[in-house]
Structure formats: structure tokens, C-alpha cells
Amino acid sequence: MISTSLLLSIQMRWVKRWPIVVGIAYFAIFGFFDALFWGASLKKVPHGAWVPLLIGVVLESIMVLWVWAKTLEDNFDGKNRRNLNHFIYMSRRPSSPKPRDHEESDEQETGEEDEEKSYYFYDARNMGVSDDSMKEKIGEKRELQRIPSAAVFHKIASGRGVPHTFIGFIRQWPALPRVVIFLSVCVVPIARVPAQDRYVLTKVRTIDGFYGCTYYIGFRDKFDVRIDDLVDKICSLECHLNPAVSDAYIEEIRDVCRKATHVAPHYHVVAKKIEAGIGTPLVNYLRTILIESIYRRLATMFPETANWLTSADEIIHVGINAII
């Protein structure tokens, strides 16, 4: 009862944006009566009421452990973001000449030849170098073929940069889907978000066909990323940025997005060794037990994708070793 009154007081201030005096007054009045009932219940503890208290302490400990380890995991995800320019290099080359009509060739005789774009992957573990240094590593590049498909790479933590799943994906499968969407999720403090306001889309200028998206959902909304809504947003964005875009280009985007694949990370967490003075061995031992023996198993038993409405055969899990 006391916890309910406390949470309602906090909700009045931080969710409803009411004056703080209202929350304090509410808790002072109703919390007083709740405290009377709680104090009377303390007499039952020696006679067996300690059992539900013990169960509550165990459940609270599990939730605190989950939040703590999840925060470390999110921090790892945020720190290991990369810029596309740091591991993908684009080169241009003249395209093969195509036979053209005589009149068309006369009109375009002085124009520039069409160019083909080629993309190459450099191991992100060796990146962080300047453009000149990158060009010196031409012999180490791996060409990335564009494939007619669409992929949604999910980012656990919000922020700038490419998620770790994308780097691991193209390292194992050196190919770039025609449409790539980097999706991050933001839960807002309202019950439901209207469908037209759920997706905020931006275009990645580095590579054609790459987009960043923030998916806004309320705390009562189900996690359901609708590809059709995303495609409509992409087409509207392309038409807004370039009003002269051709219908064939828009149709190509819609065609490759008819069947999209969701790529989600699966972290294999490992406890990071830390320095804690004289208690270093004990602290590292406890961290190993909590992170590797308990949290890792809980994360495997209850994956984030379990609550997704997306079909399981449309989800690919990319394994990532995370030292947290």
C-alpha cells in the first residue's frame, strides 16, 4: 500500500506534470493510513508473514540484477557504435557503355558517363584511421555486393552510430541489402502512440538506401514494427528530399521491402575484470557469478524478441561477445 501511494505521488509529479505540492500532500495523507496498516501487519512477521517478505526480497534482487546488467549491456552497445565511413569505403568507376540511339547519343555526347558505385568492407577493429591511411589499405578490402533485399537492424540503446549487429553481419556475410534500416526504440510516458507518429525517419547520406529510424511506442503498445508503414515513410522521405525521383526508383524500394528481415543482437556477456583495491578478487568473483552464471542464463531464457509480434522466421540473431 505504501509503495502504491509513493508511486502515485511520483506519477503525479513526473508524468502528469502536476505541482510537487500535490504529490507530497497526497503521500502525506494516504501514506499515513497505509503506514498504520503496515505497522499492524509487522506483528505477523514472526508467525509466518516473513515468507512473502522473503519472496519479495528475492524477486526484487532479480529485478535489480537485471536492470544493473542490462545497463552495462546497453553501455557496451553504445560505446561500440561505429561510423559507416570507418569500415565501409565507396569507390566510383565508369559504367559499361550501353548502346544508344543516334539522336540520344548526340544530345548526351558532352555529358558525363554514368558511374557504378562499389562498396568495400574493412575490419572495424582496425578502423579509426584517416582517409589517407584507409586508401593505403586497398589490398585488405572485401567487396560488398548489393543484394535486392531489405533488413532492419535493431539498436538496443539509442544514440548515433551503426549498431554492432550490422558490423558483425557484414563481417560474416559480405553483402549490403538494397534497403537497410537502423531502428532504435524509444518508450514514451504515455499509454499509446498514434500510428502516424510512431516512426521518425532520416536518410543516411553516406550510402544510398540506408536509413535511420526511431520507433516511438507507449508503455501499453505492443512491439510491432510494421514494414509497410516504414516503406511508406521511406517513399515519402525520398519524394520530399528529391521531388524529381522516378517512379521506378520508388517501385524498386517497395519491391525489395515486400519481405524484410529483422536482425537483432544476441549478447554473450562476459564479466569484465575491474580494480577494487584489496577486494578485487572478491568483487571480480561476484561479478562473474552474477553476470555469467545468472544474468546470461536469464537473458537466454527471456530474450527481448519474445514479446515481438514479428514472426520468428523473419528474425536473425547475430551473436556478439560483450565484455561488460
C-alpha positions, 0 to 999 in steps of 0.5 A: 500500500505504501509503495502504491501511494509513493508511486502515485505521488511520483506519477503525479509529479513526473508524468502528469506534470502536476505541482510537487505540492500535490504529490507530497500532500497526497503521500502525506495523507494516504501514506499515513493510513497505509503506514498504520496498516503496515505497522499492524501487519509487522506483528505477523512477521514472526508467525509466518508473514516473513515468507512473502517478505522473503519472496519479495526480497528475492524477486526484487534482487532479480529485478535489480540484477537485471536492470544493473546488467542490462545497463552495462549491456546497453553501455557496451552497445553504445560505446561500440557504435561505429561510423559507416565511413570507418569500415565501409569505403565507396569507390566510383568507376565508369559504367559499361557503355550501353548502346544508344540511339543516334539522336540520344547519343548526340544530345548526351555526347558532352555529358558525363558517363554514368558511374557504378558505385562499389562498396568495400568492407574493412575490419572495424577493429582496425578502423579509426584511421584517416582517409589517407591511411584507409586508401593505403589499405586497398589490398585488405578490402572485401567487396560488398555486393548489393543484394535486392533485399531489405533488413532492419537492424535493431539498436538496443540503446539509442544514440548515433552510430551503426549498431554492432549487429550490422558490423558483425553481419557484414563481417560474416556475410559480405553483402549490403541489402538494397534497403537497410534500416537502423531502428532504435526504440524509444518508450514514451510516458504515455499509454499509446502512440498514434500510428502516424507518429510512431516512426521518425525517419532520416536518410543516411547520406553516406550510402544510398538506401540506408536509413535511420529510424526511431520507433516511438511506442507507449508503455501499453503498445505492443512491439510491432514494427510494421514494414509497410508503414516504414516503406511508406515513410521511406517513399515519402522521405525520398519524394520530399528530399528529391521531388524529381525521383522516378517512379521506378526508383520508388517501385524498386524500394517497395519491391525489395521491402515486400519481405524484410528481415529483422536482425537483432543482437544476441549478447554473450556477456562476459564479466569484465575484470575491474580494480577494487583495491584489496577486494578485487578478487572478491568483487571480480568473483561476484561479478562473474557469478552474477553476470555469467552464471545468472544474468546470461542464463536469464537473458537466454531464457527471456530474450527481448524478441519474445514479446515481438509480434514479428514472426520468428522466421523473419528474425536473425540473431547475430551473436556478439561477445560483450565484455561488460 
